[in-house]
Amino acid sequence: MAAHTTVADHTAALPGGLRAAARALVAVVEEARPGTGALWHGHPAWSLGAEPGLSPVCYVRGCSSYVTLGLWRGKGPAAPSGRPEPGARGTAQVRLRSPEDVDAALFADRLSRARALEGSGPSPGPALRERRGR
């Protein structure tokens, strides 16, 4: 995928069904306001810090056959749907293939929880950045 400068540019460059899923997902994220959205490491991310990647809360990444919503501090009690799935280092993620896969109420709740946790102390994001010398 080509380099983009805005969340909208990144989303617009995705193929048809994934573009629609990403747009629906970004709308949920923007409504939940988990911080400031910007491109970070080539994909949209929302952070509580003054610049992208400082106190990250979530990201939206377009892949070849799905769009991922990732939460840096998303691991916790599973929702009855099993979404999002736990990942490494306290993260969680969910893969979406169409706008119908976007569960606005569930994702808004998870974004709210992830934002509260991120605001409570260090997260994997800054620790990873320090290990990489950024």
Residue pairs with C-beta under 8 A, 6 or more apart in sequence:
1 10
1 13
1 42
1 62
2 13
3 42
4 10
4 13
4 39
4 42
5 39
6 39
7 26
7 37
7 38
7 39
7 44
7 60
10 39
10 43
10 44
10 62
11 19
11 22
11 23
11 26
11 44
11 60
11 62
12 19
13 19
13 62
14 22
14 62
14 67
17 97
17 98
18 62
18 65
18 66
18 67
18 97
20 98
20 99
21 66
21 67
21 96
21 97
21 98
21 99
21 101
21 102
22 60
22 62
22 67
23 99
24 99
24 102
25 60
25 67
25 69
25 96
25 102
25 107
26 37
26 44
26 60
28 102
28 104
28 107
28 108
28 111
29 37
29 46
29 58
29 60
29 69
29 107
29 111
30 37
31 104
31 108
32 107
32 108
32 111
32 112
32 115
34 46
34 48
34 57
34 58
34 111
34 112
34 114
34 115
35 46
35 47
35 48
35 49
35 55
35 56
35 57
35 115
35 118
36 46
36 47
36 48
36 52
37 44
37 45
37 46
38 44
38 45
38 47
38 51
38 52
39 45
39 52
40 47
40 52
40 53
40 56
40 59
41 53
43 59
43 60
43 61
43 62
44 59
44 60
44 61
45 52
45 53
45 56
45 58
45 59
45 60
46 56
46 57
46 58
46 59
47 53
47 54
47 55
47 56
47 57
47 125
48 54
48 55
48 56
48 57
48 115
48 118
48 119
49 55
49 56
53 125
53 129
53 134
54 125
54 126
55 118
55 119
55 123
55 125
55 126
56 72
56 118
56 123
56 125
57 71
57 72
57 73
57 111
57 114
57 115
57 118
58 69
58 70
58 71
58 72
58 74
58 111
58 114
59 68
59 69
59 70
60 67
60 68
60 69
60 70
61 67
61 68
61 70
63 95
65 97
66 95
66 96
66 97
67 95
67 96
67 97
68 93
68 94
68 95
68 96
69 84
69 93
69 94
69 96
69 107
70 87
70 91
70 92
70 93
71 84
71 91
71 92
71 93
71 110
71 111
71 114
72 90
72 91
72 114
72 118
72 123
72 124
72 125
73 90
73 91
73 113
73 114
73 117
73 118
73 123
73 124
74 84
74 86
74 87
74 90
74 91
74 92
74 93
74 110
74 113
74 114
75 86
75 87
75 90
75 91
75 92
76 92
76 113
78 86
79 106
79 109
79 110
81 103
81 106
83 94
83 103
83 106
84 92
84 93
84 94
84 110
85 92
85 93
85 94
86 92
87 93
89 124
90 123
90 124
91 124
92 110
94 107
95 101
96 102
117 123
